[in-house]
């Protein structure tokens, strides 16, 4: 595939993909670096794109996979930089607690009952709007909103059943300490396991 084709895709989609990545990357990962990685994957795999696929959906799937890969990588968290970012009001700075909880939430989402699991996967992980998710699921927008709200409530109940949560003054998670494992708790990280 030619560099010109990739350059054309860059000029058309880079802004939207960068915003998509910036809203979802874990702390310690630069959205611009990840955008470069996404476009490298796009360039490498563009010949594999099937004619029946929408190129934008295919590119966003690559971006979601890159985010998942970035969340699996060990990241170096600079505590002083995190504090500075929080003091500056940066909502994207999740800190080490948020990064660790992200892996727990993935395990908890997988345990949700249908149709709530699918609603959360489409909107929170897949990045679809609730309207887009409703069209994909073949239901009304109000039906999808209801599923997402119930799914979020179930996730919160599971998380609070598994961890003692304290919020900071901005509503972000400041403390998440595991409770004794119970029926709602899915062992998801080193702090949740007996050998931690």
C-alpha positions as CSV (number, residue, x, y, z in Angstrom):
1,X,0.0,0.0,0.0
2,X,1.4,3.4,-0.9
3,X,2.4,6.1,1.5
4,X,0.1,8.4,-0.3
5,X,-2.9,6.3,0.6
6,X,-1.9,6.4,4.3
7,X,-1.3,10.1,4.1
8,X,-4.8,10.6,2.7
9,X,-6.2,8.6,5.6
10,X,-4.2,10.6,8.0
11,X,-5.5,13.9,6.8
12,X,-9.1,12.7,6.9
13,X,-9.1,10.7,10.1
14,X,-6.2,11.7,12.4
15,X,-8.1,14.4,14.3
16,X,-11.0,12.2,15.1
17,X,-8.9,9.2,16.0
18,X,-6.6,11.4,18.2
19,X,-9.7,12.6,20.2
20,X,-11.0,9.1,20.5
21,X,-7.6,7.9,21.8
22,X,-7.1,10.9,24.2
23,X,-10.4,10.2,25.9
24,X,-9.5,6.5,26.5
25,X,-5.8,6.1,27.0
26,X,-4.5,5.0,30.4
27,X,-2.4,7.3,32.5
28,X,1.2,7.2,31.4
29,X,0.4,6.7,27.7
30,X,0.7,9.6,25.3
31,X,-2.3,9.8,22.9
32,X,-0.1,11.2,20.1
33,X,2.4,8.3,20.4
34,X,-0.5,5.8,20.3
35,X,-2.0,7.6,17.3
36,X,1.3,7.0,15.5
37,X,1.2,3.4,16.4
38,X,-2.4,3.1,15.1
39,X,-1.5,4.6,11.8
40,X,1.5,2.2,11.5
41,X,-0.9,-0.7,12.0
42,X,-3.3,0.8,9.5
43,X,-0.5,1.2,6.9
44,X,0.7,-2.4,7.5
45,X,-2.8,-4.0,7.4
46,X,-4.6,-1.8,4.8
47,X,-4.1,-4.5,2.1
48,X,-6.1,-6.9,4.3
49,X,-9.2,-4.5,4.4
50,X,-12.2,-6.3,2.9
51,X,-14.2,-4.4,0.4
52,X,-17.4,-4.9,2.5
53,X,-15.9,-3.2,5.5
54,X,-16.3,0.5,6.2
55,X,-12.8,1.9,6.5
56,X,-13.7,4.2,9.4
57,X,-15.1,1.4,11.5
58,X,-12.1,-0.7,10.6
59,X,-9.7,2.1,11.7
60,X,-11.5,2.6,15.0
61,X,-11.4,-1.1,15.7
62,X,-7.6,-0.9,15.2
63,X,-7.6,2.1,17.6
64,X,-9.5,0.1,20.3
65,X,-7.1,-2.8,19.9
66,X,-4.2,-0.4,20.4
67,X,-5.8,1.0,23.5
68,X,-6.3,-2.5,24.9
69,X,-2.6,-3.4,24.1
70,X,-1.5,-0.1,25.8
71,X,-3.5,-1.0,28.9
72,X,-1.8,-4.4,29.1
73,X,1.7,-2.9,29.0
74,X,3.3,-2.0,32.3
75,X,3.4,1.8,32.6
76,X,5.7,4.0,34.6
77,X,3.7,6.3,36.7
78,X,5.3,9.5,37.8
79,X,3.4,10.4,41.0
80,X,4.5,14.0,41.0
81,X,3.3,14.5,37.4
82,X,0.0,12.9,38.4
83,X,-0.4,15.2,41.3
84,X,0.4,18.2,39.1
85,X,-2.1,17.1,36.5
86,X,-4.8,16.7,39.1
87,X,-4.1,20.1,40.6
88,X,-4.4,21.6,37.1
89,X,-7.9,20.0,36.8
90,X,-6.9,17.5,34.1
91,X,-9.8,15.0,34.0
92,X,-7.8,12.6,31.8
93,X,-5.2,12.0,34.5
94,X,-6.5,8.8,36.2
95,X,-3.5,8.0,38.3
96,X,-2.4,4.5,39.4
97,X,-5.7,3.7,41.1
98,X,-7.7,4.4,38.0
99,X,-5.3,2.3,35.8
100,X,-5.5,-0.6,38.2
101,X,-9.3,-0.4,38.4
102,X,-9.6,-0.3,34.6
103,X,-8.3,-3.9,34.5
104,X,-10.8,-4.9,37.2
105,X,-13.7,-3.3,35.4
106,X,-13.0,-5.4,32.3
107,X,-13.3,-8.6,34.3
108,X,-16.5,-7.2,36.0
109,X,-18.1,-6.2,32.7
110,X,-17.6,-9.7,31.4
111,X,-19.6,-11.0,34.4
112,X,-22.6,-8.7,33.8
113,X,-25.9,-10.2,32.7
114,X,-27.2,-9.6,29.2
115,X,-28.3,-7.2,27.8
116,X,-26.4,-4.9,30.2
117,X,-23.0,-6.4,29.3
118,X,-23.5,-5.8,25.6
119,X,-24.7,-2.2,26.2
120,X,-21.6,-1.4,28.3
121,X,-19.3,-3.0,25.9
122,X,-20.7,-1.1,22.9
123,X,-20.7,2.3,24.6
124,X,-18.0,2.3,27.2
125,X,-15.4,0.0,25.5
126,X,-16.5,0.2,21.9
127,X,-16.8,4.0,22.0
128,X,-20.2,4.1,20.3
129,X,-22.7,6.7,21.2
130,X,-25.9,5.4,22.9
131,X,-27.8,6.2,19.6
132,X,-25.3,4.2,17.5
133,X,-25.4,1.3,20.0
134,X,-29.2,1.3,19.9
135,X,-29.2,1.1,16.1
136,X,-26.7,-1.8,16.2
137,X,-28.7,-3.7,18.9
138,X,-32.0,-3.0,17.1
139,X,-33.6,-1.2,20.0
140,X,-34.8,2.3,20.8
141,X,-32.4,5.0,22.1
142,X,-34.3,5.2,25.4
143,X,-34.0,1.4,25.7
144,X,-30.3,1.6,25.2
145,X,-30.0,4.4,27.7
146,X,-31.8,2.3,30.3
147,X,-29.5,-0.7,29.6
148,X,-26.4,1.5,30.0
149,X,-27.6,3.1,33.2
150,X,-28.5,-0.3,34.7
151,X,-25.2,-1.8,33.6
152,X,-23.3,1.1,35.2
153,X,-25.3,0.6,38.4
154,X,-24.5,-3.1,38.4
155,X,-20.8,-2.3,37.8
156,X,-20.8,0.2,40.7
157,X,-22.4,-2.3,43.0
158,X,-19.9,-5.0,42.1
159,X,-17.0,-2.6,42.4
160,X,-18.2,-1.4,45.8
161,X,-18.8,-5.0,46.9
162,X,-15.2,-5.8,46.0
163,X,-13.4,-2.6,47.0
164,X,-13.7,0.2,49.6
165,X,-13.9,3.3,47.4
166,X,-13.1,6.9,48.4
167,X,-13.6,9.8,46.0
168,X,-11.5,12.9,45.8
169,X,-13.1,16.4,45.8
170,X,-13.5,16.3,42.1
171,X,-15.4,12.9,42.1
172,X,-12.4,10.9,40.9
173,X,-11.3,7.7,42.7
174,X,-8.7,8.5,45.3
175,X,-8.6,5.2,47.2
176,X,-9.7,1.7,46.2
177,X,-8.7,-1.0,48.7
178,X,-9.9,-4.6,48.2
179,X,-12.3,-6.0,50.7
180,X,-12.4,-9.7,51.6
181,X,-13.3,-11.6,48.4
182,X,-17.0,-12.2,48.2
183,X,-19.6,-13.3,45.7
184,X,-19.5,-10.0,43.8
185,X,-15.7,-9.8,43.7
186,X,-13.9,-11.0,40.5
187,X,-10.1,-11.3,41.3
188,X,-8.7,-9.0,38.7
189,X,-5.4,-7.6,39.8
190,X,-2.4,-8.3,42.1
191,X,-4.1,-6.5,45.0
192,X,-7.1,-8.8,44.8
193,X,-5.2,-12.1,44.8
194,X,-4.1,-14.0,47.9
195,X,-0.4,-13.9,46.8
196,X,-0.3,-10.1,46.6
